[in-house]
Amino acid sequence: MKNFTSIEQVLGKLDEIIDDCRKKQSPNGYFACTYRSMTIAVLKGVQRKEFEDPARMVRLDLAFAYRYFEAYDQYKKRLKCSNSWHTAFEAAKDPRLLIMQHIVLGINAHINLDLGVAAASIMPYRKINPLKNDFNKINTVIASINQKVQQSLSEICYPVEVLDQLSQGNDNRTLDFAISKARQTSWAAATVLSNSSSFIRPTLVRIVDHAAAQIAANIITSPRTPKHILAKLKACESSNVARNIDVLYATAV
């Protein structure tokens, strides 16, 4: 895997993945578009000096992105990747899943697993706390993209627009909540990893990955969500994956 030195290079790699998914009509492109929007939001935050340490935030963004790119390349080459990412990538083969489920599966693997590992990796041993304010600041920065994602989904699935109008935009809280809760979990993981010796870290990462994979299984099949409701929403979604990716990508620029 290539090491990146700028957030702009990360965006270039995301464009390659999105183009690959578009050509293959793969729903894995849905999360890639959402992640691109998040990355642009972080880049703008760095440029506007919204973080305490912009250079450190760039290092975190690069380490964070690397884990996603590595998992994606491993999966494409049929090599072993993390369980949570394998579950998310494999879910692209399930025609019953909603676009939002694909997006949340990616958020789960990338934030619940990757973000904590990346955060611990860029900070000195047992010195993770100075990163906390900037780590939390990302929640605010990324929340700004959720309305744009919601607007894109309303073009792909008509009921989303209806729900958005009825709730006066409050349905965005689903994505906000998923990201916010995942970041809380990832900070806890980062803290544990940062305070652990290097020889035990791989075992701890596997434990976090196992937990994220369990969450992924619930995202795919949740006993709380009636299957007939999901089926009705799926019937309203556009089945043109390439077009759906183009619509989501339009918010990621």
C-alpha positions in Angstrom: 0.0 0.0 0.0 1.2 3.5 -0.9 1.8 5.9 2.0 0.1 9.3 1.5 1.5 12.6 2.5 -1.5 14.9 2.1 -5.2 14.8 2.4 -5.5 15.8 -1.2 -3.8 12.4 -2.1 -6.4 10.7 0.1 -9.1 12.3 -1.9 -7.5 11.1 -5.1 -7.4 7.5 -3.9 -11.1 7.8 -2.8 -11.9 8.9 -6.4 -10.2 5.8 -7.7 -12.3 3.6 -5.4 -15.5 5.4 -6.2 -14.8 5.1 -10.0 -14.0 1.3 -9.5 -17.3 0.8 -7.6 -19.2 2.8 -10.2 -17.9 0.6 -13.0 -18.7 -2.6 -11.1 -22.1 -1.3 -9.9 -20.9 -2.0 -6.3 -22.7 -0.6 -3.3 -19.3 -0.3 -1.6 -19.2 3.0 -3.4 -21.9 4.5 -1.2 -19.6 4.6 1.9 -16.7 5.8 -0.2 -18.7 8.8 -1.3 -19.7 9.6 2.3 -16.2 9.2 3.5 -15.0 11.6 0.7 -17.5 14.2 2.1 -16.1 13.6 5.6 -12.5 14.0 4.4 -13.3 17.2 2.6 -14.9 18.6 5.7 -11.8 17.7 7.7 -9.5 19.3 5.0 -11.5 22.5 5.2 -11.3 22.4 9.0 -7.5 22.1 8.7 -7.4 25.0 6.2 -9.5 27.2 8.4 -7.4 26.3 11.5 -10.4 24.9 13.4 -8.2 22.3 15.1 -5.7 22.9 18.0 -3.0 21.2 16.0 -3.7 21.2 12.2 -0.5 19.3 11.4 -1.4 16.5 13.9 -4.9 16.3 12.5 -3.4 15.8 9.0 -1.3 12.9 10.4 -4.4 11.4 12.0 -6.4 11.7 8.7 -3.7 10.0 6.8 -3.3 7.1 9.3 -7.1 6.8 9.4 -7.5 6.7 5.6 -4.6 4.2 5.3 -6.5 1.6 7.2 -9.6 1.8 5.0 -7.5 1.7 1.8 -5.5 -1.3 3.1 -8.7 -3.2 3.9 -10.2 -2.3 0.5 -7.1 -3.5 -1.3 -6.9 -6.7 0.8 -10.5 -7.5 0.1 -10.1 -6.9 -3.6 -7.1 -9.3 -3.7 -9.0 -11.9 -1.6 -6.6 -11.5 1.3 -7.6 -11.4 4.9 -8.8 -8.0 6.2 -10.5 -7.1 9.4 -13.7 -8.9 10.2 -15.8 -5.7 10.4 -14.5 -4.5 7.0 -15.0 -8.0 5.5 -18.6 -7.9 6.7 -19.2 -4.4 5.2 -17.6 -5.3 1.8 -19.4 -8.7 1.6 -22.7 -6.9 2.3 -22.5 -5.3 -1.2 -23.5 -8.7 -2.5 -26.9 -8.5 -0.7 -29.5 -6.9 -2.9 -31.9 -6.4 0.0 -29.8 -3.9 1.9 -30.7 -0.2 1.9 -28.1 2.4 0.8 -28.1 3.8 4.4 -27.3 0.3 5.7 -24.2 0.2 3.4 -23.2 3.7 4.6 -23.6 2.8 8.3 -21.7 -0.5 7.8 -18.7 1.5 6.5 -19.0 4.1 9.3 -19.0 1.2 11.8 -15.9 -0.4 10.5 -14.0 2.8 9.9 -14.8 4.6 13.0 -15.5 1.9 15.6 -12.3 0.1 14.6 -10.0 2.2 12.4 -10.2 5.6 14.1 -9.1 4.4 17.6 -6.3 2.4 16.1 -5.1 5.3 14.0 -5.4 7.8 16.9 -3.2 5.6 19.1 -0.7 5.1 16.3 0.1 8.8 15.9 0.5 9.6 19.6 3.4 8.8 21.9 2.9 5.8 24.3 0.5 6.8 27.1 0.1 10.3 25.8 -3.2 10.2 24.0 -5.1 12.9 26.0 -3.6 16.0 24.2 -5.5 14.7 21.1 -8.9 14.6 22.8 -10.2 18.1 21.9 -9.3 17.8 18.3 -10.7 14.3 18.2 -14.0 15.6 19.5 -14.0 18.6 17.2 -14.3 16.2 14.2 -17.8 15.4 15.3 -18.9 19.0 14.7 -16.9 19.2 11.4 -18.4 16.0 10.0 -22.0 16.7 11.2 -22.0 19.6 8.7 -22.1 17.1 5.8 -25.1 15.0 7.0 -27.8 17.3 5.5 -26.1 17.0 2.2 -26.0 13.2 2.4 -29.7 13.3 3.4 -30.5 15.4 0.3 -28.8 13.0 -1.9 -30.6 10.0 -0.4 -33.9 11.8 -1.1 -33.1 11.9 -4.8 -32.5 8.1 -4.7 -35.4 7.1 -2.5 -38.6 9.3 -2.4 -39.7 8.3 1.1 -36.5 9.8 2.5 -37.7 13.2 1.3 -41.1 12.7 2.9 -39.5 11.7 6.2 -37.2 14.7 6.1 -40.1 17.0 5.6 -42.2 15.5 8.3 -39.4 15.5 10.8 -38.1 19.0 9.7 -34.7 17.6 9.2 -34.5 15.8 12.5 -34.1 12.4 10.8 -30.5 13.5 10.1 -29.9 12.5 13.7 -29.8 8.9 12.7 -26.5 9.5 10.9 -25.4 12.0 13.5 -26.0 9.5 16.3 -24.2 6.7 14.4 -21.1 8.8 13.9 -21.2 10.4 17.4 -21.6 7.1 19.3 -19.0 5.4 17.1 -16.5 8.2 17.9 -17.1 7.8 21.6 -16.3 4.1 21.3 -13.3 4.7 19.2 -11.9 7.2 21.7 -12.2 4.6 24.4 -10.4 2.1 22.2 -7.7 4.7 21.4 -7.1 5.3 25.1 -6.8 1.6 25.9 -4.4 1.0 23.0 -2.3 4.0 23.9 -1.9 2.8 27.4 -1.0 -0.8 26.4 2.4 -2.3 25.5 3.0 -2.9 21.8 3.0 -6.7 22.2 -0.6 -6.8 23.4 -2.0 -4.2 21.0 -2.7 -6.7 18.1 -4.8 -8.8 20.5 -6.7 -5.7 21.7 -7.3 -4.6 18.0 -8.8 -8.0 17.3 -11.1 -7.7 20.3 -12.3 -4.3 19.0 -12.7 -5.7 15.5 -14.8 -8.6 16.8 -17.1 -6.1 18.6 -17.4 -4.0 15.5 -18.2 -7.1 13.4 -21.0 -7.9 15.9 -22.4 -4.5 15.4 -22.2 -4.9 11.6 -24.3 -8.1 11.9 -27.0 -6.2 13.7 -26.9 -3.5 11.1 -27.6 -6.1 8.4 -30.3 -7.9 10.3 -31.7 -6.1 13.3 -34.6 -7.7 15.3 -35.8 -4.2 16.0 -36.5 -3.3 12.4 -39.4 -5.1 10.7 -38.3 -6.8 7.5 -41.4 -5.7 5.6 -40.7 -2.0 6.3 -37.1 -2.4 4.9 -38.5 -4.2 1.9 -40.9 -1.4 1.2 -38.2 1.2 1.5 -35.9 -0.9 -0.7 -38.6 -1.0 -3.4 -38.6 2.8 -3.5 -34.9 3.1 -3.9 -33.2 3.5 -7.3 -31.7 0.2 -8.4 -29.2 2.0 -10.6 -26.1 1.7 -8.4 -23.9 3.8 -10.7 -26.4 6.6 -10.8 -26.8 6.4 -7.0 -23.1 6.7 -6.6 -23.1 9.7 -8.9 -25.8 11.4 -6.8 -23.9 10.8 -3.5 -20.7 11.9 -5.1 -22.2 15.2 -6.1 -22.3 16.1 -2.3 -18.7 14.9 -1.9 -17.0 17.7 -3.8 
